[in-house]
Amino acid sequence: MNETTAQTVSVVMATYNGEKFIREQIDSILGQTYPIHELIIQDDGSTDQTVAIARKYAEKHPQVKVFVNEKNIGLTLNFQTAAMRATGDFVAISDQDDVWYPEKIERQIAAIGNYDLCCSATMLGESPETAILSNKPCNIERLLFFSYVGGHSMLCRREFIKNPDN
């Protein structure tokens, strides 16, 4: 491992009835140009094939770890408890229906520097040509109080995620 990839990245995905999109998202995570230390998939009681699909990936890819909650705990708590399982230096949050560009993590690692948190731009739409892009000004108040930046666009230091006082 060279100095550029010396920092490990855990990806945390909370799932619930996500069979329609989960394969494409897992493929985009495993296809990152920056190596993924682990992909933690934590399911919150899906009634579809989400868990079976995730377990098939885990059989083929040792960095994929699948956990299933004993009872439904809701989206926020599912993400929080899944993030506590992360062992990488950095934690990237993933929704089950995202698709990441191959360089997403590589670019975020290059950009984060000494900061605790790095956010990337997001795009709504099927392709860059048909995307809905937002060019609203972003300041810290908008980021903190108006949920302008989605969790799925963030890369954080593990200590930042695991510190409840942040």
N, C-alpha and C positions, 0 to 999 in steps of 0.2 A: 504494500500500500504506500503510495507516495504522499508527500505532504498535503497535496490538494485533497486527497480522499481519506486523510487520517481521521477526519471527523465523521462519526457515524450518524446515520439518520434513521429514525424510527418513523414509520407512517402509521397513523391511527385512523381506523375507519369504523364508525358505528353504523350498524345495519339494522334494518327492519323491513321485511318484505321487499327486498331490492333486486329480486331475480332478473328483472327486465334489463337492468343496466350494469349490474355488478361485474360481469365478465369483462366488459370493455374498460371499466375503471381499473380493475386489478391488472389487466394487460398493460394499461398505460403506466401504472406504478412500477410494475416489474420491468418495463421497457425504458426506464429512466437512464439517461447517460451517466448519472452519478449513482454509484452502487447503493442500494437500499439494504441497510443492516437488518431490518425486520419490518414486516407488515402485520400489524395487529388488527385483526377483524373481530369485533365484539358484537354479537347479535343480541337483540332485545326481544326475542320470542317470535321470530318470523313464523308465519304459517304457510309460506311458499317454499321454494327450493333454495333460498338464499344460503342457508347453512350447508346444504349438500354441495352446492357450487363452491363455496369457500373451502370446504374440506377437500374437495378434489384438487384445488390449487395447492393446498397445504401438503398433500401427498407428493406432489411433483416439485415443490419449491420449499426447501427447509426454512427459508426466512419468513414464510407465511405461517402465522399462528392464529388459530381460531378459538374463540371463547364464546360460550352461550350463557346468558344470564338465566338463573333459575326462575326468575319471574320478571315481568316487564317493569323496567325502572324509568322509562322515558328517555327522550333524546339527550337532554343535557347531562343527566347523571350517567347515561351510557357512555357518552364521550369522556366525561371526567374520569370515570373508573377505568376506562380503556387506556386513557393517557397515563394513568398511574402505573400501568404495566410496562411502559416504554423503558428501554435500556440504552438507547442511542444517545449521543451527545446532543442531538437536535430532534425535535418532534415536528412532523408535518401532519396537519389535520386533513382528512379526506372524507368527503361525502360519498355515499355509495353510487351516486349518479353523475359524478364528474368524469371528465376525461382530461388528463393532463398532457400538455405538450412534453415531448421527450426530454427537453432541457430544463424543465421547471425547477427541479431540485438543484441541479448543477448551478443554475443562475442564482438561485436564492442563497446557496452556500457562498458563492462568490460575492454576493451583495451584503450579507449580514454583518460582516466585520466583527466588531466588538459589541454590537447591539444584542439585546435579548430577543428581539422580534423583528421579522422581515415579512412584508406583505407583497404579494405580486398582483398584477392586474388580472381582472377576470373578464370573461366574455360570455354573453348570452347569445346563443344561436347555434346553428348546425355547423358553420364554418366561418373562417375569418371574413369571407366575402359577404356573408349574410348576418354578421354579428350585430348586436345592439351594444354599442359602446357608450359608456358614460364619461362625460368630461366635466362633471361637477367639481368645483374646487374641494379639496379635502384638507381639513385641518384636524388637529388632535381632538377637538370637541366633537366634530362630526364622526370621527373614528370611534370615539368612546361612547357617545350617547345616542347615535342614530344608526348604529350597525351598518355603516357604509362599507366596511370591508368584511367579507365573509370569512369564517374560520378556515374554510377550505383553501384560502389563499395564503395562509400563514405558515411560516417556519419559525419555531421558537427554540430557545435553549431549553433543555430538559429541566434544569433547575427553575426556570421561569414558570414553566407549566406546573411543576410539582409544588411550588410555593403558594399556599392558599392566600397569602397576604398581598399578592400581586393584583 
